[in-house]
Structure formats: C-alpha cells, structure tokens
Amino acid sequence: MNNSINSLADRVEELLLHKVIPTNSGNAAVEMISATQRIIARMQSLQLRAIHDLSEVRGRTGHAADEVALELAVSRQSGQMQVAFADALCTRLPKVLAAMESGDIDASKARKVFEVISPLSDELTREVDNAIDGRLKGKDTASVRRIARKAVLKVDPDGSQDRAEARREDRRVELLHEDDAMASLTGYLPAELASAGYQRINDIARGLKTRDETRSLDQLRADVFADLMVGKSDHGTNLAVQVFLYMPIGRVGKPISATSIVIADTTTG
C-alpha cells in the first residue's frame, strides 16, 4: 500500500515538473504555484479523511491521536488537535471539507473555520457550514476567519455570552522554548484582562523611555513584562493610580460582552 502511494506521488511530481507546466517563464511559474497549491489542498483533505477514519476505527479512545502523532512526528497534543480537526471536518463541516477536496482552500484556512465554530453545537455548526459554502475560495486566512465569524453571529446572534464563557474555559499560559537561550511566554486570557495588562505594561515602558534610554519601546515592554512576572519593582517610576472597571454590556438579564474602562488618578508620589 505504501509503495503504491509513494509511486503515485512520484508520478504526480514527474508530471508537474517535466510534462505539464514548464516553469521557464514568470507566468508559467505562477501557474505552477497555483496548480501545486490546489494539489496540496486536495492531498490534505485526503489525509484528514484518513485521520478521521483512523479515529473511527480506534473507537475514539485516544489511541488514534498517538498513532497520528507518531506518523506525523508531532507531539501528542498536536496529534489530538489533528484528530479533532479531522473529525469536525468530516462530521460537522462537510462543505468546508468539500472546498478542500476541490482545491479551493487548504488546511490552514479550513482550520480558521474550525477554530471559530468550536464552541457551537453540531446543528449550528452545520448552519455555518451552509452559510459560508462557496464563499471561501480566493480568500486569505484573515478573511476566512472573518466570514466564519459573521456567519456564527448570523446563525446564533444570542449566543455571544455563551461562546465567550466557553472560550474562557480554555484560558491558559504557555511556555515555548526557542533558539539561543530565548523563550516565548504567552497567555490566552479574556480580552478585557489582556487589554488591561498590556496597557499597564505599555504605560510603565513609556514612562521609562527617557532621552537617555537606549532600549526600544518593544525592549522596554519586554523588560517590564519580565520584571512584573518575577516580582521585581516597577523600575522606580511614579505611576498614575489606575482603577479598572469591568462593565458588562448587553441585553437585560444576560450580558453578551464586556469592556474595561481605565480611570487614572494623575497624582503621583
């Protein structure tokens, strides 16, 4: 089985490189880019169908994620995400999957739809799937996400608060080790808390940006963030007192969103 699939892949590559689309001109190279992108999308749809089939065969026990992770040489968490993504496309987003099978969108764009609909019920998800059918071709990932979000608001206009509460269940902090003794520390937080935290960091950083300060604002924000995380001082700056008011905004009896207002006391010392 593996030999036949590999032979087919080799044959496709040979046809593209040597017989179908010569790339000795700019237009031909662009045509090759377009053709290979459509093929990639179609191959991704086949892979995702196979992942879903494996999940079904294994009885959704979690063993499928381990096998996917091993085969794709990714972490178990990534394997779990691939299984969830594949299952959603095959059972809840069949028209998005069909767009992949046609080569109209690739997995990265389909994943944007998957991320947006993840808090929805199966019934509402299929309504979104129908609403965006035929509208994703030629769109970038940001546009795909925007189209999907508008569809969600249309099919479930009263569910904003429920979706927000579901998203809050996923709040987390993640540490990613990177090259040359560096790392990324990220937090997935409610928007009003993240905005208030960034505002505080930014205000301290701007207060430190004197004429003699050689660090850029980005560097200052990073240093302030690190100092706050490990409990260092605020660098001796005189900060305005800030009070953050959390004010739910929405329909009576059940707010649908929230915002934060900053009230600054300009007294220092």
C-alpha positions as CSV (number, residue, x, y, z in Angstrom):
1,M,0.0,0.0,0.0
2,N,2.7,2.4,1.0
3,N,4.7,1.6,-2.1
4,S,1.8,2.3,-4.4
5,I,1.0,5.6,-2.7
6,N,4.7,6.6,-3.0
7,S,4.8,5.6,-6.6
8,L,1.7,7.7,-7.3
9,A,3.3,10.7,-5.5
10,D,6.4,10.3,-7.6
11,R,4.3,10.1,-10.8
12,V,2.4,13.4,-9.9
13,E,5.7,15.1,-9.2
14,E,7.2,13.9,-12.5
15,L,4.2,15.1,-14.5
16,L,4.3,18.6,-12.9
17,L,8.0,19.1,-13.2
18,H,8.6,17.7,-16.6
19,K,5.5,17.4,-18.7
20,V,2.6,19.6,-17.6
21,I,3.8,23.1,-16.7
22,P,7.3,24.2,-17.6
23,T,8.5,27.0,-15.3
24,N,10.9,28.8,-17.7
25,S,8.8,31.9,-17.6
26,G,7.1,34.0,-14.9
27,N,3.6,33.2,-16.0
28,A,4.4,29.5,-16.1
29,A,5.9,29.7,-12.6
30,V,2.8,31.3,-11.3
31,E,0.7,28.6,-12.9
32,M,2.8,26.0,-11.2
33,I,2.4,27.7,-7.8
34,S,-1.4,27.7,-8.3
35,A,-1.5,24.1,-9.5
36,T,0.6,22.7,-6.7
37,Q,-1.4,24.7,-4.1
38,R,-4.6,23.1,-5.3
39,I,-2.9,19.6,-5.2
40,I,-1.6,20.3,-1.7
41,A,-5.1,21.2,-0.5
42,R,-6.6,18.1,-2.1
43,M,-3.9,15.9,-0.5
44,Q,-4.5,17.5,2.8
45,S,-8.2,16.7,2.6
46,L,-7.3,13.0,1.9
47,Q,-5.0,13.0,4.9
48,L,-7.7,14.5,7.1
49,R,-10.2,11.9,5.9
50,A,-7.7,9.2,6.7
51,I,-7.2,10.6,10.2
52,H,-11.0,10.6,10.8
53,D,-11.2,7.1,9.5
54,L,-8.5,6.0,11.9
55,S,-10.3,7.7,14.8
56,E,-13.5,5.8,13.9
57,V,-11.7,2.5,13.6
58,R,-10.0,3.0,17.0
59,G,-13.3,3.9,18.6
60,R,-12.3,7.4,19.6
61,T,-10.3,6.0,22.5
62,G,-7.4,8.4,22.1
63,H,-5.1,5.8,20.5
64,A,-5.7,7.4,17.1
65,A,-4.0,10.6,18.4
66,D,-1.0,8.7,19.5
67,E,-0.7,7.0,16.1
68,V,-1.2,10.3,14.2
69,A,1.5,12.0,16.4
70,L,3.9,9.1,15.7
71,E,3.3,9.1,12.0
72,L,3.5,12.9,11.5
73,A,6.4,13.2,14.0
74,V,4.5,15.8,16.2
75,S,3.6,16.0,19.8
76,R,0.7,14.1,21.3
77,Q,-1.2,17.3,21.8
78,S,-0.7,18.2,18.1
79,G,-2.0,14.7,17.3
80,Q,-5.1,15.2,19.4
81,M,-5.7,18.5,17.6
82,Q,-5.4,16.9,14.2
83,V,-7.9,14.2,15.2
84,A,-10.4,16.8,16.5
85,F,-9.9,18.9,13.3
86,A,-10.4,15.9,11.0
87,D,-13.4,14.7,12.9
88,A,-15.0,18.2,12.8
89,L,-14.5,18.5,9.0
90,C,-15.8,15.0,8.3
91,T,-18.9,15.2,10.6
92,R,-19.7,18.9,11.2
93,L,-18.2,20.8,8.3
94,P,-18.7,18.7,5.2
95,K,-18.9,21.6,2.8
96,V,-15.6,23.1,4.1
97,L,-14.0,19.7,3.6
98,A,-15.5,19.7,0.0
99,A,-13.8,23.0,-0.6
100,M,-10.5,21.4,0.3
101,E,-11.2,18.4,-1.9
102,S,-11.8,20.9,-4.8
103,G,-8.5,22.6,-4.0
104,D,-10.3,25.9,-3.2
105,I,-8.9,26.2,0.4
106,D,-6.1,24.5,2.2
107,A,-5.9,23.1,5.7
108,S,-4.7,26.4,7.3
109,K,-7.8,28.2,6.0
110,A,-10.2,25.3,7.0
111,R,-8.6,25.4,10.4
112,K,-9.7,29.0,10.9
113,V,-13.3,27.9,10.4
114,F,-12.8,25.1,12.8
115,E,-11.5,27.4,15.5
116,V,-14.4,29.8,15.1
117,I,-17.1,27.1,15.3
118,S,-15.6,25.0,18.1
119,P,-18.0,26.3,20.8
120,L,-21.1,25.7,18.7
121,S,-23.5,22.7,18.7
122,D,-23.4,20.3,15.7
123,E,-26.7,21.8,14.4
124,L,-25.4,25.4,14.5
125,T,-22.1,24.4,13.0
126,R,-23.9,22.8,10.0
127,E,-25.8,26.1,9.6
128,V,-22.5,28.0,9.5
129,D,-21.1,25.4,7.1
130,N,-24.1,26.0,4.7
131,A,-23.8,29.8,5.1
132,I,-20.2,30.0,4.1
133,D,-20.4,27.4,1.3
134,G,-18.8,28.8,-1.9
135,R,-17.5,32.0,-0.2
136,L,-14.0,30.9,0.9
137,K,-12.3,30.4,-2.5
138,G,-9.5,33.0,-3.1
139,K,-9.7,34.4,0.5
140,D,-6.8,34.7,2.8
141,T,-6.9,33.3,6.3
142,A,-8.0,36.5,8.0
143,S,-10.8,36.9,5.5
144,V,-11.9,33.2,6.1
145,R,-12.0,33.8,9.8
146,R,-14.0,37.0,9.4
147,I,-16.5,35.3,7.1
148,A,-16.9,32.4,9.5
149,R,-17.4,34.7,12.5
150,K,-20.0,36.7,10.7
151,A,-21.8,33.5,9.9
152,V,-21.7,32.5,13.5
153,L,-23.2,35.8,14.6
154,K,-25.9,35.4,12.0
155,V,-27.0,31.9,12.9
156,D,-26.6,32.3,16.7
157,P,-27.0,36.1,17.5
158,D,-28.0,35.4,21.1
159,G,-25.2,33.1,21.9
160,S,-22.3,35.5,22.2
161,Q,-22.1,35.3,26.0
162,D,-22.3,31.5,26.0
163,R,-19.5,31.4,23.4
164,A,-17.4,33.8,25.5
165,E,-17.9,31.7,28.6
166,A,-16.9,28.6,26.7
167,R,-13.8,30.3,25.4
168,R,-12.8,31.3,28.9
169,E,-12.6,27.7,29.9
170,D,-9.6,27.5,27.5
171,R,-7.6,30.2,29.3
172,R,-4.0,29.2,29.8
173,V,-0.4,30.2,30.0
174,E,2.1,28.5,27.7
175,L,5.9,28.5,27.6
176,L,7.7,27.8,24.3
177,H,11.5,27.4,24.4
178,E,13.2,28.9,21.4
179,D,16.7,29.2,19.9
180,D,19.7,30.9,21.5
181,A,18.5,30.9,25.1
182,M,15.2,32.6,24.4
183,A,11.6,31.6,25.0
184,S,8.1,32.9,24.4
185,L,5.6,33.2,27.3
186,T,2.0,33.6,26.2
187,G,-1.3,33.9,28.0
188,Y,-4.7,33.1,26.5
189,L,-7.0,35.4,28.5
190,P,-10.3,37.2,28.5
191,A,-9.9,40.2,26.2
192,E,-10.6,42.8,28.9
193,L,-7.9,41.3,31.2
194,A,-5.3,41.0,28.4
195,S,-6.0,44.6,27.3
196,A,-5.7,46.0,30.8
197,G,-2.4,44.0,31.4
198,Y,-0.9,45.3,28.1
199,Q,-2.0,48.9,29.0
200,R,-0.2,48.7,32.3
201,I,3.0,47.3,30.7
202,N,2.9,49.9,28.0
203,D,2.4,52.8,30.4
204,I,5.3,51.7,32.5
205,A,7.5,51.2,29.4
206,R,6.6,54.7,28.0
207,G,7.4,56.2,31.4
208,L,10.9,54.7,31.2
209,K,11.5,55.9,27.7
210,T,13.6,59.0,28.5
211,R,16.0,60.8,26.3
212,D,18.9,58.8,27.7
213,E,17.2,55.4,27.5
214,T,18.8,53.3,24.7
215,R,16.3,50.5,24.7
216,S,13.4,50.5,22.2
217,L,9.8,50.5,23.3
218,D,9.5,46.9,22.4
219,Q,12.5,46.0,24.5
220,L,11.2,48.1,27.4
221,R,7.8,46.4,27.3
222,A,9.5,43.0,27.3
223,D,11.7,44.0,30.3
224,V,8.8,45.4,32.2
225,F,6.7,42.3,31.5
226,A,9.5,40.1,32.7
227,D,10.0,42.2,35.9
228,L,6.4,42.1,36.7
229,M,6.3,38.3,36.2
230,V,9.1,37.6,38.5
231,G,8.1,40.2,41.1
232,K,10.7,42.9,40.6
233,S,9.9,46.6,41.1
234,D,8.4,49.0,38.6
235,H,11.9,50.5,38.0
236,G,11.2,53.3,40.4
237,T,8.8,55.1,38.2
238,N,5.9,57.2,39.6
239,L,2.9,55.6,38.1
240,A,-0.6,57.1,38.0
241,V,-3.1,55.1,40.0
242,Q,-5.3,53.2,37.7
243,V,-8.7,51.6,38.5
244,F,-10.1,49.1,36.0
245,L,-13.8,48.8,36.0
246,Y,-15.3,45.7,34.4
247,M,-18.6,46.7,32.9
248,P,-20.8,44.0,31.2
249,I,-22.7,45.3,28.2
250,G,-25.6,43.5,26.6
251,R,-29.2,42.6,26.8
252,V,-31.0,42.9,30.1
253,G,-30.6,39.9,32.3
254,K,-27.8,38.3,30.2
255,P,-24.8,40.4,29.1
256,I,-23.2,39.4,25.8
257,S,-19.9,41.2,26.1
258,A,-17.8,43.3,28.4
259,T,-15.3,46.1,28.3
260,S,-12.8,47.7,30.7
261,I,-12.6,51.4,31.4
262,V,-9.4,52.8,32.9
263,I,-9.8,55.7,35.3
264,A,-6.4,57.3,36.0
265,D,-5.5,59.3,39.1
266,T,-2.8,61.7,37.9
267,T,-1.5,62.3,41.4
268,T,2.0,60.7,41.9
269,G,4.3,60.1,44.8
